[in-house]
Structures are given as structure tokens and as C-alpha cells.
Amino acid sequence: MNLAGKNVVYLGGFGGIGQKTCVELLERQVQALAVFDLMPNEQILRDWQSKYPNTKIFYQKMDITQRPEIDAVYRAAVEHLGHFDLVINGMGCLDDRCIDLTIQVNLLGVINSSLVALNYMDKSKGGNGGMIVNISSVAGIEPTPIMSVYSASKHGVTAFTRCLAGPFFESTGVTFVTVCPGMTETSMIHDMQDRTIFKFNIPAEYAVSNMKRQTALACAQNIVKVVEDATNGSIWMLDVGEIKKVEFPVMWTPPMMQ
Ligand SMILES: NC(=O)c1ccc[n+]([C@@H]2O[C@H](COP(=O)([O-])OP(=O)(O)OC[C@H]3O[C@@H](n4cnc5c(N)ncnc54)[C@H](O)[C@@H]3O)[C@@H](O)[C@H]2O)c1
């Protein structure tokens, strides 16, 4: 997707990876950027608007665990922008002690947001098509015991996004892409020892501090490269500053796909 002139919605745009990715998008001269996030950040909005005066930037407060709020922010985005071309579901939480919240934010949040966005973008319903990018994780493509609840939620994101990229949804004109960052330096990975539910023989903090990690900027730059190049259904691992396309082996073919 050529980003210049496009209308973008970013969920979780004030987070560590979100902020850096929004700046990369603004650098590509998007026409509009709508940030949906839990808490406002007036300072960031002011900085972005003064640095990128040609882009219409606005914020909508929303809690992704509340379905009526998701409906309301998308409705507001359509009223402000007319349509949107790109949606990035980039919100998330990592705290395995909060099982319900992890599933609500990471999995139900992505599902609900994707389906509400699709309803507006779907060409067969009069929309313009476009792209929906769901941020999963390396923990969403390989089991990651230290964060097993998070890993389960992110596997769900990967599976859901792959399903919607299938042939049954071609008429929507919407491309579905999964992005799987590796360990990235944001506040999400701080104090890991307080966010696990099992005791390991290696302390969680030690295990995490030994993992190679990337900066949020490197991750953001690669997310935007993926958006520019990705095809429908593609899955991308963005780890230690590198981009790698993920290919899953076919273990079983659903009857309707045979
Ligand atoms: N940091 C990493 O190592 C890493 C690795 C793989 C994947 N990811 C994923 O990347 C994405 C961004 O993570 P990050 O590292 O920037 O984390 P972050 O904590 O800095 O940002 C998370 C964002 O999600 C928002 N959010 C959380 N709960 C919400 C709610 N209930 N409603 C609305 N918004 C909510 C936060 O406000 C914040 O803007 C997440 O999906 C995360 O799971 C991160």
C-alpha cells in the first residue's frame, strides 16, 4: 500500500510501538491519522500536529474491552474522515495474572475491532476496501511458556487474521496481515517477574533479560515496510530489527477449502 494520502486508524497509537509507528506513518504523508487509545496524550498530539500540519490528526478515547466504545470510535472516525484505508490493531497487554483482561484486550479486542472496521471497509457493502493489520507476536506463532496466557491470546490473533485473509472474504477487498514482533523495548516487557503465573526454575526476569530485543523504532520501521509491501494473508515476524516472512505448514485442510 502506498501510504501517501491514505486515512489511517491506529489502535494503541500512544503505546511504545504505536507512537513510533504513527510517526513513520506521518512521515509517509498520510492524509489523516485517527488514534484510538485508552488514555489521551495531549502533548504527543500537539507535537505531531505541529510537525505534520498537512495531516488531519485526531484522538478518540476508547477501552477496547467495551464493545459499545469500539462502535462509537469507528463511527466518529467515519464522520471525521469519510472512510479509512488502513487499520492497525496495535493495542495489547501482557500480564498473565489477569487472564480475562489479557483475552479481552489482545484477542476479543482485535476480533471486535477488525469486524467493526471491516463492516465500513467492505467493498461488497459499499466500502472502499483497504488493509487491516493485526499485531500478534512471536508468542503468537510459537508457544511461549513464560507468558502462556498472552501466548494463547496472540495465537488467537494470528489464527483469526489468517481466517479473514481466506478466499471467502475476497469480495470485501480488504487485505488482512499479521505482524509478529519479537521482544521489543517498551514498558510492556518491564517487571516480567510480576506478570507470570507459574514459578520457573529460571526467574522470569532473568529469562527475559537474556532475550535479544529490538528498539520500538526498529519494530515500527519494519511494520510500515510490511504495510507498504504485504499481500493478503501474509504473516511477518519482526524480530531483532529484521523482517522475516512466516510460512505455516499445512497440517489439515478444512472441507470447504478442498
Ligand atoms: N513489546 C514487545 O516486546 C512486544 C512483542 C510482541 C508483540 N507486542 C505487541 O505489540 C503491541 C504494542 O505493544 P507495546 O510493546 O507498544 O506495548 P505498550 O504497553 O507500550 O502499548 C500498548 C498500547 O495498548 C493500549 N491498551 C492497553 N489496554 C487497552 C485497552 N483496554 N483499551 C485500549 N487500548 C489499550 C495502551 O494504552 C497502549 O497504547 C501489542 O499488541 C503487543 O502485544 C509487543
The ligand as an SDF file (V2000), in Angstrom:
LIG
                    3D

 44 48  0  0  0  0  0  0  0  0999 V2000
    6.9590   -5.0060   23.4430 N   0  0  0  0  0  0  0  0  0  0  0  0
    7.1030   -6.2420   22.9890 C   0  0  0  0  0  0  0  0  0  0  0  0
    8.1010   -6.9310   23.2840 O   0  0  0  0  0  0  0  0  0  0  0  0
    6.0640   -6.8490   22.0690 C   0  0  0  0  0  0  0  0  0  0  0  0
    6.3930   -8.0580   21.4240 C   0  0  0  0  0  0  0  0  0  0  0  0
    5.4580   -8.6490   20.5870 C   0  0  0  0  0  0  0  0  0  0  0  0
    4.2340   -8.0400   20.3850 C   0  0  0  0  0  0  0  0  0  0  0  0
    3.9330   -6.8720   21.0120 N   0  0  0  0  0  0  0  0  0  0  0  0
    2.6170   -6.2970   20.7580 C   0  0  0  0  0  0  0  0  0  0  0  0
    2.7630   -5.0140   20.1760 O   0  0  0  0  0  0  0  0  0  0  0  0
    1.6400   -4.1910   20.5360 C   0  0  0  0  0  0  0  0  0  0  0  0
    2.1390   -2.8950   21.1620 C   0  0  0  0  0  0  0  0  0  0  0  0
    2.8410   -3.2270   22.3670 O   0  0  0  0  0  0  0  0  0  0  0  0
    3.8650   -2.2380   23.0990 P   0  0  0  0  0  0  0  0  0  0  0  0
    5.0720   -3.0100   23.3980 O   0  0  0  0  0  0  0  0  0  0  0  0
    3.9780   -0.9640   22.3520 O   0  0  0  0  0  0  0  0  0  0  0  0
    3.1070   -2.0420   24.4810 O   0  0  0  0  0  0  0  0  0  0  0  0
    2.6320   -0.7260   25.2320 P   0  0  0  0  0  0  0  0  0  0  0  0
    2.1830   -1.1990   26.5650 O   0  0  0  0  0  0  0  0  0  0  0  0
    3.6460    0.3270   25.1630 O   0  0  0  0  0  0  0  0  0  0  0  0
    1.3590   -0.2790   24.3550 O   0  0  0  0  0  0  0  0  0  0  0  0
    0.1280   -0.9390   24.4500 C   0  0  0  0  0  0  0  0  0  0  0  0
   -0.9650    0.0040   23.9920 C   0  0  0  0  0  0  0  0  0  0  0  0
   -2.2270   -0.6810   24.1350 O   0  0  0  0  0  0  0  0  0  0  0  0
   -3.1280    0.2150   24.7660 C   0  0  0  0  0  0  0  0  0  0  0  0
   -4.1330   -0.5040   25.5330 N   0  0  0  0  0  0  0  0  0  0  0  0
   -3.9370   -1.3930   26.5480 C   0  0  0  0  0  0  0  0  0  0  0  0
   -5.1160   -1.7690   27.0540 N   0  0  0  0  0  0  0  0  0  0  0  0
   -6.0820   -1.1150   26.3540 C   0  0  0  0  0  0  0  0  0  0  0  0
   -7.4960   -1.0730   26.4220 C   0  0  0  0  0  0  0  0  0  0  0  0
   -8.1780   -1.7680   27.3370 N   0  0  0  0  0  0  0  0  0  0  0  0
   -8.1550   -0.3090   25.5270 N   0  0  0  0  0  0  0  0  0  0  0  0
   -7.4820    0.4130   24.6000 C   0  0  0  0  0  0  0  0  0  0  0  0
   -6.1460    0.4360   24.4950 N   0  0  0  0  0  0  0  0  0  0  0  0
   -5.4490   -0.3180   25.3730 C   0  0  0  0  0  0  0  0  0  0  0  0
   -2.2510    1.0460   25.7100 C   0  0  0  0  0  0  0  0  0  0  0  0
   -2.9150    2.2140   26.1220 O   0  0  0  0  0  0  0  0  0  0  0  0
   -1.0370    1.2870   24.8320 C   0  0  0  0  0  0  0  0  0  0  0  0
   -1.2200    2.3850   23.9920 O   0  0  0  0  0  0  0  0  0  0  0  0
    0.7790   -5.0490   21.4680 C   0  0  0  0  0  0  0  0  0  0  0  0
   -0.2190   -5.7170   20.7250 O   0  0  0  0  0  0  0  0  0  0  0  0
    1.7770   -6.0680   21.9940 C   0  0  0  0  0  0  0  0  0  0  0  0
    1.1310   -7.2450   22.4620 O   0  0  0  0  0  0  0  0  0  0  0  0
    4.8170   -6.2510   21.8420 C   0  0  0  0  0  0  0  0  0  0  0  0
  1  2  1  0
  2  3  2  0
  2  4  1  0
  4  5  1  0
  4 44  2  0
  5  6  2  0
  6  7  1  0
  7  8  2  0
  8  9  1  0
  8 44  1  0
  9 10  1  0
  9 42  1  0
 10 11  1  0
 11 12  1  0
 11 40  1  0
 12 13  1  0
 13 14  1  0
 14 15  2  0
 14 16  1  0
 14 17  1  0
 17 18  1  0
 18 19  2  0
 18 20  1  0
 18 21  1  0
 21 22  1  0
 22 23  1  0
 23 24  1  0
 23 38  1  0
 24 25  1  0
 25 26  1  0
 25 36  1  0
 26 27  1  0
 26 35  1  0
 27 28  2  0
 28 29  1  0
 29 30  1  0
 29 35  2  0
 30 31  1  0
 30 32  2  0
 32 33  1  0
 33 34  2  0
 34 35  1  0
 36 37  1  0
 36 38  1  0
 38 39  1  0
 40 41  1  0
 40 42  1  0
 42 43  1  0
M  CHG  2   8   1  16  -1
M  END
$$$$
